[in-house]
Amino acid sequence: MWSQRGVVDYGLAKRATLQSLRSGRMTRRDVCDAHPYLLRAARFHGEATQRVCPICEHRNVTHVTYVYGDQLGRSAGRVKATSDLVQMAREYEEFRVYVVEVCQGCSWNHLTVSFVLGNGGPPSGSGTDGRIAET
């Protein structure tokens, strides 16, 4: 995405969690603990992936994308479709996106990536014409 910055990939944390599970330092109950609201968000608002759950290996994980930012008002903390992020990045100066992978079968869940989006300028409607040059 054109304005994506401040990317944090949680792949190493995921690998460490999976290694702890395989070595017996953690149990399946420790890692398959998705909150019912997260499972519901995955079911109704999540985006399907082609990646098989690393725990149960029976279902593909679903991505649930949350947005947070001072400018978002009531939209902060809401689940958004990836397609909505492009428009939001044009409208808002800055907000953070969190993508969680969820298995609706075994309740595995793990934060996969977070990043910042936004046009980097003053919020839309504050005297600017809202146009952004694509790069």
N, C-alpha and C positions, 0 to 999 in steps of 0.2 A: 504494500500500500504506500502511496506517495509520501505520506507524512509520518510514517512509522519510525519511531526512535526510542531509545532507552529500553531496548529489548533485553529481557531476562529469560533465558531458557532454563527450565528446571529439569532437564534430562539427566544431569548427574545425580540430583536428589532422587529422581525416580529409580535410576539404576541402583543407588545405595539402598533404597527401600526394598526393591526386589531381591537384592543380595541378602539383606537382613532376613527376609522371609525365607529364602532358600536355605540359609545357614541355620535357621531355627531360632534366631534372636528375636524374631517377631512371629506372630501367628496370623493366619488368614483373617481372623476376627479383628486384629489390629489394623489391617489395611483395607478391609472391605467394610467400611463404616460410613458410607455415604448417608447424609442426613435425608430424611424423607422429602424435604423441599427440593434438595438437589436432584434426587431421583425423579421427582415430578417435573422439574424444569427440564431435565434431560428427555423425559418422555414427550412432553408437549412442545418444547421450544428448542431442543438440542438439534445439532446437525450431525447426521450420520457420517462415520468415517469408514475406511477400509481396513483399519487396524484392529486386529483381534486382541481381546482383553488379555493382558499378560498374566492374569491370575487364573481365571476359569478356562480360558482358551476356547470358549463356546460361542461367545457373542462379540460383535464388533463394538468398540467403545464409541460413545457419542460425545461431541464437544458442546460444552455449555459456555457461552461467552457473556461475561459480566462487564459493565462499564461503571466507572467511578470518576467523579470530578466535581469540584465546587460549582462550576458553571452549569452542570447538568440538572440541577434542581431536583425535581421529583423523579427524573429518569436515572439518577445515580443509584447504583446497586441493582439495576434491572438487567434482565437477560435480553440480549440483542442478537439478531441474526448478523452473520458476517457481512451480508449485503447492505445492512443499515450503517455499517461503520464508515463507508465511503462518504455518505452524505453528512454524517455526524462530524467527520474530520474536517469538512468544509465549513460547517456551522459553528463549531466551538474552537476556542483557542487551544485548550489542552485538556485531555482526560486520559485516564489509564484504563487499559483493557486487560482482563484476566480470562484465560481460556483453561477450563477444567475438563479433563477427560473422565468420563463416567461409564461404568458398565452397569447396565440396567438388570443384568442377570445376577451378578455376585456382589454388587454395591462397591466395587473398587472405584476409587476416585483419587485423582492426583492433579495438582496444578501443573500445566504443561508449559505455559509461556505467559509472560505479561509484557506489555509495551505501552508506550505513550502515542497518542494520536492527537491531531488538531492542526489548525492552520497557523499556529504560532503568533498570530496577531491579535488585535483586540476582538472581542466577541462580535458576531454579526449583529447588525442593528445598532451599533454604537458609533455611527458616522462614517463607516467605511462602505464601499460599494459591494463588498463580499466576494469580489473576483479573486481567484487564485491562479497563479501561473503554474501550469503543469510542468514538471521536470522529468 
